[in-house]
Amino acid sequence: MNHANLLTALRGPVLLLVLGLLFVMDQSGGVQFINTWPALIIVYGLFRLLESLAIKNSLGPTGGAQ
Amino acid sequence: MKRASLIAPLILILIGVLFLLNNIRPDLSVWRVVATYWPWVLVGWGALRIVEILYSWQAGQLLPKAGVNGGEWAFIIFLCFFGAGASAAGRVTNWPGNLRVLGWDMMGDTYDFPLHGEQSADGVKKIVLENLRGDARLVGGDGTLVKVDGRSMIRAIDRQSAERANKQAPLAISRQGDILYIRTSQERWSGRERLTAELDIAVPRNVAIECKGRNGDFDVTGVTGAVDIDSDNAGVRLNDVGSARIEVRRSDVVRASNVKGTVEVKGRGEIDGDDFTGPAKIVVRSQSRDIKLNNFTQALEIELDRGDIELAPGRLPLSAIDARTRSGSVTVSMPSKAAFQLSATTKRGEYENAFGAPLSADQQDRGGVIKGSTGTGPKVNVSTERGSITIRRNEIATPSTALTPAPPEPPASPKLPALPKPPKPEDQ
């Protein structure tokens, strides 16, 4: 099974979930969204990182050279 | 085969239910709930989509290229703006059971009801005004009568409900000991109608004033007592008052001129001060926006989180100044003949000594220090962590006696227009 595709498909929904949670925190009087938004970049970056790792793994030790 | 997602239909159902609820149960204040809980739509949406994707992955179905597509993102961004706006509006209005979102206010009409009341304030030392919503202007004058004129503006679907609300929230003037209370009683009405009162109040000159409100401007002129203003959201204008204590959570501007005693301002908003006389102390605590103070003689203390500070102590002799901002520029215009000991620091930013000798400027790390003494005088300490520092020479200043002319007759307060005569109720 291809994990890279799964990760790509999950990226959007997870970002959405995190976005929602950040706003929930903002609403509940916790940390303001203005301060927490960089978390979205981090999550996005993590996904891209995991995706590229997954692609490398699925292509074997040559590291994706085709 | 890719199964159609459940989310679009669910969101449509949710929107339909909300509108329906709003129509058949107006007492539920649905939009208030929406303004509070809308982020959970994002959370639910994301979670549901994750489950859907994991499900199709498990079942070996073809995965979508993107879990959330472009159009959906556009909708999400719209939702975020809408939601953030609605919750911001909710925080501002903060009205029991009553929140208007994006033009919901447009429904219905505004009905005016005249407000009028007067009572002798003989022996009264303090007047307390409680007007949750609306602007109020208090003017001190001769005589011992407190006279209230104005109107209550009630936004309602029809005249009948406006009248009902008006009956519940009468203007009340009552006295307890030497305190006179003026209340618009808006908090007594918990229905959907929104009550706003515009008041014009004449008070005796020698009283203290206390104003409490949530949303609306306060304008106080010509009283010799202390003025105390506490509001969630207010523009404040004080002119010719004994002393001032202002606490506003939000504000577009706080303007004070001709204050004889202590000035204490706490809050967010632009602060503009002019002609503070007498041996008093100004404490300004502001989280954002700019502070501009001219012609003050007393000791000054400013603590600012973010915003620029502009100081021009126009009178001699000077008193101690201690002004700090974390982020923002500081400009101080010193009278050229003033005696003071200056220490101005920026940790990161430019510095300019336009005053010249005997002050000297030195680079320090990424910022600079301007230091020096023009004689035995009070300490002037200003600092910013990030921002520029400028020390100017104020040539206009001449020694003390010539410097304190009687302040010119202040112009009429700019923002509050004269109250129009309230129309008779039948006019509507």
Interface residues (C-beta under 8 A of the other chain):
Chain A: M1 N5 L6 T8 A9 L10 R11 G12 P13 V14 L15 L16 L17 V18 L19 G20 L21 L22 F23 V24 D26 Q27 F33
Chain B: T36 Y37 W38 P39 W40 V41 L42 V43 G44 W45 G46 A47 R49 I50 I53 L54 W57 G60 L63 P64 K65 A66 G67 V68 N69 E72 W73 I76 C80 G83 A84 S87
